[in-house]
Amino acid sequence: MKTDILFISDLHLSLEKPEITRRFLHFLQHRARQARALYILGDLFDAWIGDDDNTPPNKAVKKALKAFTDGGTRVFLLQGNRDFLLGPRFAEETGISLLDEYSVIDLDAHPTLLTHGDLLCTDDLPYQAFRVKSHSTEWQQNVLAKPLWLRLLAARWYRLRSFFHKRNKTQEIMDVNQQTVAEILQKHHCLTLIHGHTHRPATHDLTIEGQPAQRIVLADWKKDSGECLCWDGHAFQRELLR
């Protein structure tokens, strides 16, 4: 009987990163098949400009996810700051289930809060303002109504702009706000939080209303390695993926 539950995030799949795409497809064909569920906590893709985009490697990833879910393993996906336009068509084509931006799951009687992580970076005020705007129905409908070729060009421009903007921000601003973390855990009545986004994999111990709690940060995938977090029914373990 399959018992493992796996968590990954921040693969940033793109045409420019074929090694990571190959590792993800291998992961689906091998390690992930041993699990009862897979949770992808955002930024599976480096950019997503609409469910109608089948440019490489999107089509191959969709096909692999569909074959994986058809095999009986459930996949849950929470959109990140790079792929927040992933929608119902993608879910239908791949067989995955989309999660809310804050989602509580039951890990063998352990309530666990999942999120991508960008919402926790409340010190980054310009980003949070953009996030509110870009998640509005009006903004998204306006973007998705544009021709695919124009959206592809816009995505390249946004990635370049994001790169230069991050160079001007301190590491503290781009990390989570500890008070926000505590408030979110209290609000959702959880003592365990799993997220990605910051590319700072670690396990942080904290105290919530006098009780021990932990914040687990998932690793981003790189050219030469990836990582998944495994819940085996009793404890969390990090697994290196070559």
RACORMO-V56141 format. One record per pair of residues at least 6 apart in sequence whose ideal C-beta (glycine too) atoms are under 8 Angstrom apart, sorted by the first residue. I is the first residue (numbers start at 1). J is the second residue. D is the distance in Angstrom with one decimal. If there is no record, write none. Layout:
# RACORMO-V56141
i=I j=J d=D
i=I j=J d=D
This chain:
# RACORMO-V56141
i=2 j=34 d=6.5
i=2 j=35 d=6.1
i=2 j=36 d=4.1
i=2 j=73 d=7.7
i=3 j=36 d=6.4
i=3 j=232 d=6.2
i=3 j=233 d=4.8
i=4 j=34 d=6.1
i=4 j=35 d=4.3
i=4 j=36 d=6.6
i=4 j=230 d=5.3
i=4 j=231 d=6.9
i=4 j=232 d=5.7
i=4 j=233 d=7.9
i=5 j=35 d=6.2
i=5 j=36 d=6.3
i=5 j=37 d=4.9
i=5 j=38 d=7.8
i=5 j=39 d=7.1
i=5 j=107 d=6.7
i=5 j=230 d=7.2
i=5 j=231 d=4.4
i=6 j=31 d=7.6
i=6 j=32 d=6.1
i=6 j=35 d=4.7
i=6 j=37 d=7.3
i=6 j=38 d=4.9
i=6 j=39 d=7.0
i=6 j=228 d=4.9
i=6 j=229 d=7.0
i=6 j=230 d=5.6
i=6 j=231 d=7.9
i=7 j=38 d=7.9
i=7 j=39 d=4.7
i=7 j=41 d=6.3
i=7 j=114 d=7.9
i=7 j=194 d=5.8
i=7 j=218 d=6.1
i=7 j=228 d=6.5
i=7 j=229 d=4.2
i=7 j=230 d=7.8
i=7 j=231 d=7.5
i=8 j=27 d=7.9
i=8 j=38 d=7.3
i=8 j=39 d=7.5
i=8 j=40 d=5.7
i=8 j=41 d=7.2
i=8 j=218 d=6.6
i=8 j=221 d=7.7
i=8 j=226 d=7.4
i=8 j=227 d=7.6
i=8 j=228 d=4.9
i=8 j=229 d=7.5
i=9 j=40 d=6.6
i=9 j=41 d=4.0
i=9 j=42 d=5.3
i=9 j=43 d=6.2
i=9 j=44 d=8.0
i=9 j=80 d=7.1
i=9 j=116 d=7.0
i=9 j=117 d=7.9
i=9 j=195 d=7.5
i=9 j=196 d=2.9
i=9 j=197 d=7.2
i=9 j=218 d=4.4
i=9 j=220 d=7.4
i=10 j=42 d=7.0
i=10 j=43 d=4.6
i=10 j=80 d=7.3
i=10 j=196 d=4.6
i=10 j=197 d=6.8
i=10 j=199 d=6.3
i=10 j=218 d=6.7
i=10 j=219 d=7.4
i=10 j=220 d=3.7
i=10 j=221 d=6.5
i=11 j=20 d=5.7
i=11 j=24 d=5.8
i=11 j=43 d=6.9
i=11 j=44 d=5.5
i=11 j=45 d=7.7
i=11 j=220 d=7.7
i=11 j=221 d=4.6
i=11 j=226 d=7.2
i=12 j=20 d=7.1
i=12 j=43 d=5.7
i=12 j=45 d=7.0
i=12 j=46 d=4.0
i=12 j=82 d=6.7
i=12 j=220 d=7.0
i=12 j=221 d=7.2
i=13 j=20 d=6.1
i=13 j=21 d=5.3
i=13 j=24 d=6.5
i=13 j=44 d=6.2
i=13 j=45 d=5.0
i=13 j=46 d=6.3
i=13 j=57 d=5.9
i=13 j=61 d=6.2
i=14 j=45 d=6.9
i=14 j=46 d=4.0
i=14 j=47 d=7.0
i=14 j=57 d=7.4
i=15 j=55 d=7.3
i=15 j=56 d=5.2
i=15 j=57 d=6.3
i=16 j=46 d=7.9
i=17 j=46 d=7.2
i=17 j=223 d=7.0
i=18 j=57 d=7.4
i=19 j=223 d=4.9
i=19 j=224 d=7.4
i=20 j=221 d=5.1
i=20 j=222 d=7.5
i=20 j=223 d=6.8
i=20 j=226 d=7.0
i=21 j=57 d=4.6
i=21 j=60 d=7.3
i=21 j=61 d=7.0
i=23 j=221 d=6.9
i=23 j=226 d=5.2
i=23 j=241 d=6.2
i=23 j=242 d=7.8
i=24 j=61 d=7.2
i=24 j=64 d=7.8
i=24 j=221 d=7.6
i=24 j=226 d=7.4
i=25 j=60 d=7.1
i=25 j=61 d=7.5
i=25 j=64 d=5.1
i=27 j=226 d=7.1
i=27 j=228 d=7.4
i=27 j=241 d=5.9
i=28 j=64 d=5.2
i=28 j=65 d=7.1
i=28 j=67 d=7.8
i=28 j=68 d=4.7
i=29 j=64 d=7.6
i=29 j=68 d=7.9
i=31 j=228 d=7.2
i=31 j=239 d=7.4
i=31 j=241 d=6.9
i=32 j=38 d=5.4
i=32 j=68 d=6.7
i=32 j=73 d=6.7
i=32 j=228 d=8.0
i=33 j=68 d=7.5
i=33 j=71 d=6.6
i=33 j=73 d=6.6
i=35 j=73 d=6.1
i=35 j=230 d=7.7
i=36 j=73 d=6.8
i=36 j=74 d=7.4
i=37 j=73 d=6.7
i=37 j=74 d=4.8
i=37 j=75 d=7.5
i=37 j=76 d=6.9
i=38 j=68 d=7.9
i=38 j=73 d=6.3
i=38 j=74 d=7.3
i=38 j=75 d=4.8
i=38 j=76 d=7.3
i=39 j=75 d=7.9
i=39 j=76 d=4.9
i=39 j=77 d=7.8
i=39 j=78 d=7.5
i=39 j=99 d=7.9
i=39 j=105 d=7.7
i=39 j=114 d=6.5
i=39 j=194 d=8.0
i=40 j=75 d=6.8
i=40 j=76 d=7.1
i=40 j=77 d=4.6
i=40 j=78 d=7.0
i=40 j=96 d=7.8
i=41 j=78 d=5.1
i=41 j=80 d=7.4
i=41 j=114 d=5.9
i=41 j=115 d=7.3
i=41 j=116 d=5.7
i=41 j=117 d=7.7
i=41 j=194 d=6.8
i=41 j=195 d=6.3
i=41 j=196 d=5.0
i=41 j=218 d=6.3
i=42 j=78 d=5.4
i=42 j=79 d=6.0
i=42 j=80 d=2.6
i=42 j=81 d=7.2
i=42 j=82 d=7.8
i=42 j=83 d=7.0
i=42 j=116 d=3.3
i=42 j=117 d=7.2
i=42 j=118 d=7.8
i=42 j=196 d=5.8
i=42 j=197 d=6.5
i=43 j=80 d=3.5
i=43 j=81 d=6.8
i=43 j=82 d=4.6
i=43 j=83 d=6.0
i=43 j=116 d=7.1
i=43 j=196 d=6.8
i=43 j=197 d=7.1
i=43 j=220 d=7.9
i=44 j=61 d=7.8
i=44 j=77 d=6.8
i=44 j=80 d=7.4
i=44 j=83 d=5.8
i=44 j=86 d=7.8
i=45 j=58 d=7.3
i=45 j=61 d=7.9
i=45 j=82 d=6.4
i=45 j=83 d=4.4
i=45 j=86 d=7.7
i=46 j=82 d=5.7
i=46 j=159 d=7.0
i=47 j=82 d=5.6
i=47 j=83 d=7.2
i=47 j=155 d=4.2
i=47 j=156 d=8.0
i=47 j=158 d=7.2
i=47 j=159 d=6.0
i=48 j=82 d=6.9
i=48 j=83 d=3.8
i=48 j=84 d=7.5
i=48 j=85 d=5.0
i=48 j=86 d=5.4
i=49 j=85 d=6.5
i=49 j=143 d=7.6
i=49 j=148 d=7.5
i=49 j=151 d=3.9
i=49 j=152 d=6.3
i=49 j=154 d=7.1
i=49 j=155 d=4.9
i=50 j=85 d=6.0
i=50 j=87 d=8.0
i=50 j=143 d=7.9
i=50 j=144 d=5.3
i=50 j=148 d=6.9
i=50 j=151 d=6.1
i=51 j=85 d=7.8
i=51 j=86 d=7.1
i=51 j=87 d=5.1
i=51 j=88 d=7.7
i=51 j=89 d=3.7
i=51 j=90 d=4.5
i=51 j=93 d=7.6
i=52 j=89 d=7.5
i=52 j=148 d=6.3
i=53 j=148 d=6.3
i=53 j=151 d=7.4
i=53 j=152 d=7.4
i=54 j=62 d=7.6
i=55 j=152 d=7.1
i=62 j=90 d=7.3
i=62 j=93 d=5.4
i=62 j=94 d=5.4
i=65 j=75 d=6.5
i=65 j=94 d=3.9
i=65 j=95 d=6.8
i=65 j=96 d=6.3
i=66 j=93 d=6.6
i=66 j=94 d=5.1
i=66 j=95 d=5.5
i=68 j=75 d=6.7
i=68 j=95 d=7.9
i=69 j=75 d=5.5
i=69 j=94 d=6.5
i=69 j=95 d=3.2
i=69 j=96 d=6.3
i=70 j=95 d=6.4
i=74 j=97 d=6.9
i=75 j=94 d=7.4
i=75 j=95 d=7.0
i=75 j=96 d=4.3
i=75 j=97 d=7.1
i=76 j=96 d=6.8
i=76 j=97 d=5.1
i=76 j=98 d=7.8
i=76 j=99 d=5.3
i=76 j=103 d=7.8
i=77 j=86 d=6.8
i=77 j=91 d=7.6
i=77 j=96 d=5.0
i=77 j=97 d=7.3
i=77 j=98 d=5.8
i=77 j=99 d=6.6
i=78 j=98 d=7.6
i=78 j=99 d=4.2
i=78 j=100 d=7.6
i=78 j=101 d=6.9
i=78 j=103 d=6.4
i=78 j=114 d=6.2
i=78 j=115 d=6.9
i=78 j=116 d=5.7
i=79 j=85 d=7.7
i=79 j=86 d=5.2
i=79 j=98 d=7.3
i=79 j=101 d=7.6
i=79 j=116 d=7.0
i=80 j=116 d=4.4
i=80 j=118 d=7.0
i=80 j=196 d=7.2
i=80 j=197 d=6.6
i=81 j=116 d=6.7
i=81 j=118 d=4.5
i=81 j=127 d=7.9
i=81 j=131 d=7.1
i=81 j=197 d=6.8
i=84 j=134 d=7.0
i=84 j=135 d=6.6
i=85 j=140 d=6.6
i=85 j=143 d=7.3
i=85 j=144 d=7.1
i=86 j=98 d=7.2
i=87 j=98 d=7.9
i=88 j=98 d=7.4
i=90 j=96 d=7.7
i=91 j=97 d=6.7
i=91 j=98 d=5.2
i=99 j=114 d=6.8
i=101 j=115 d=6.2
i=101 j=116 d=7.1
i=101 j=119 d=6.3
i=102 j=113 d=6.5
i=102 j=114 d=7.5
i=102 j=115 d=5.2
i=102 j=119 d=7.5
i=102 j=184 d=7.0
i=102 j=188 d=6.4
i=103 j=113 d=7.4
i=103 j=114 d=4.8
i=103 j=115 d=7.4
i=104 j=111 d=5.6
i=104 j=112 d=6.9
i=104 j=113 d=5.5
i=104 j=114 d=7.5
i=104 j=188 d=5.4
i=104 j=189 d=7.9
i=104 j=190 d=6.1
i=105 j=111 d=7.7
i=105 j=112 d=5.5
i=105 j=114 d=6.3
i=106 j=112 d=7.6
i=107 j=192 d=7.7
i=107 j=231 d=5.4
i=108 j=231 d=7.8
i=108 j=233 d=5.3
i=108 j=234 d=7.7
i=110 j=192 d=6.4
i=111 j=188 d=7.8
i=111 j=189 d=6.5
i=111 j=190 d=4.9
i=111 j=191 d=7.6
i=111 j=192 d=7.5
i=112 j=190 d=6.2
i=112 j=192 d=4.5
i=112 j=193 d=7.6
i=112 j=194 d=6.3
i=113 j=184 d=7.0
i=113 j=185 d=6.4
i=113 j=188 d=5.0
i=113 j=190 d=4.1
i=113 j=192 d=6.8
i=113 j=193 d=4.8
i=113 j=194 d=7.3
i=114 j=193 d=7.9
i=114 j=194 d=5.4
i=114 j=195 d=7.2
i=115 j=184 d=7.6
i=115 j=193 d=7.3
i=115 j=195 d=5.0
i=116 j=195 d=6.3
i=116 j=196 d=6.2
i=116 j=197 d=5.2
i=117 j=176 d=6.7
i=117 j=195 d=3.7
i=117 j=196 d=5.3
i=117 j=197 d=2.9
i=117 j=198 d=5.8
i=117 j=217 d=7.5
i=118 j=127 d=7.2
i=118 j=131 d=6.7
i=118 j=197 d=5.1
i=119 j=131 d=7.7
i=119 j=180 d=8.0
i=119 j=184 d=8.0
i=120 j=176 d=3.9
i=120 j=177 d=6.4
i=120 j=180 d=5.3
i=120 j=181 d=5.8
i=120 j=184 d=6.9
i=120 j=195 d=6.7
i=120 j=197 d=7.8
i=121 j=127 d=6.9
i=121 j=128 d=7.6
i=121 j=173 d=7.6
i=121 j=174 d=6.3
i=121 j=175 d=6.6
i=121 j=176 d=5.7
i=121 j=177 d=6.8
i=121 j=197 d=7.4
i=121 j=198 d=7.4
i=122 j=128 d=6.4
i=122 j=177 d=4.5
i=122 j=180 d=4.7
i=123 j=172 d=7.0
i=123 j=173 d=4.9
i=123 j=175 d=8.0
i=123 j=177 d=5.4
i=124 j=169 d=6.9
i=124 j=173 d=5.1
i=124 j=174 d=6.2
i=126 j=165 d=7.9
i=133 j=139 d=5.6
i=134 j=140 d=7.3
i=143 j=151 d=6.8
i=143 j=154 d=7.8
i=144 j=151 d=7.8
i=146 j=154 d=7.6
i=166 j=174 d=6.8
i=174 j=198 d=6.9
i=175 j=198 d=5.6
i=175 j=200 d=6.9
i=176 j=195 d=7.8
i=176 j=198 d=6.5
i=176 j=215 d=7.8
i=178 j=206 d=7.7
i=181 j=193 d=6.6
i=181 j=206 d=7.3
i=181 j=215 d=6.0
i=182 j=206 d=7.1
i=182 j=208 d=6.1
i=184 j=193 d=7.3
i=185 j=191 d=6.8
i=185 j=193 d=5.8
i=185 j=208 d=5.1
i=185 j=213 d=6.1
i=186 j=208 d=6.1
i=186 j=209 d=6.6
i=190 j=213 d=7.9
i=191 j=208 d=5.9
i=191 j=211 d=5.9
i=191 j=212 d=7.1
i=191 j=213 d=4.1
i=191 j=214 d=7.3
i=192 j=213 d=6.7
i=192 j=214 d=5.6
i=192 j=216 d=7.1
i=193 j=213 d=7.6
i=193 j=214 d=7.4
i=193 j=215 d=4.7
i=193 j=216 d=7.0
i=194 j=216 d=4.8
i=194 j=218 d=6.8
i=194 j=229 d=7.0
i=195 j=215 d=7.4
i=195 j=216 d=7.7
i=195 j=217 d=6.3
i=195 j=218 d=6.9
i=196 j=217 d=6.9
i=196 j=218 d=4.1
i=196 j=219 d=7.9
i=196 j=220 d=7.0
i=198 j=217 d=6.1
i=199 j=219 d=7.6
i=199 j=220 d=4.3
i=200 j=217 d=5.6
i=201 j=217 d=5.3
i=201 j=218 d=6.3
i=201 j=219 d=3.7
i=201 j=220 d=7.8
i=201 j=227 d=6.8
i=201 j=238 d=7.6
i=202 j=217 d=5.2
i=203 j=214 d=5.9
i=203 j=215 d=7.4
i=203 j=216 d=5.1
i=203 j=217 d=7.4
i=203 j=236 d=7.7
i=204 j=214 d=6.5
i=204 j=215 d=4.3
i=204 j=216 d=7.8
i=204 j=217 d=7.3
i=205 j=212 d=6.8
i=205 j=213 d=7.5
i=205 j=214 d=5.7
i=206 j=212 d=7.9
i=206 j=213 d=5.1
i=206 j=214 d=7.0
i=206 j=215 d=6.4
i=207 j=213 d=6.5
i=216 j=229 d=6.5
i=216 j=236 d=6.4
i=218 j=227 d=7.3
i=218 j=229 d=5.9
i=219 j=226 d=7.5
i=219 j=227 d=4.0
i=219 j=238 d=7.6
i=221 j=227 d=7.2
i=221 j=241 d=7.9
i=224 j=242 d=7.8
i=225 j=240 d=6.1
i=225 j=241 d=6.5
i=225 j=242 d=5.9
i=226 j=240 d=7.8
i=226 j=241 d=4.0
i=227 j=238 d=5.9
i=227 j=239 d=6.7
i=227 j=240 d=5.8
i=227 j=241 d=6.1
i=228 j=238 d=7.6
i=228 j=239 d=5.2
i=228 j=241 d=6.2
i=229 j=236 d=5.9
i=229 j=237 d=7.5
i=229 j=238 d=5.8
i=229 j=239 d=7.6
i=230 j=236 d=7.0
i=230 j=237 d=4.9
i=230 j=238 d=7.6
i=230 j=239 d=5.6
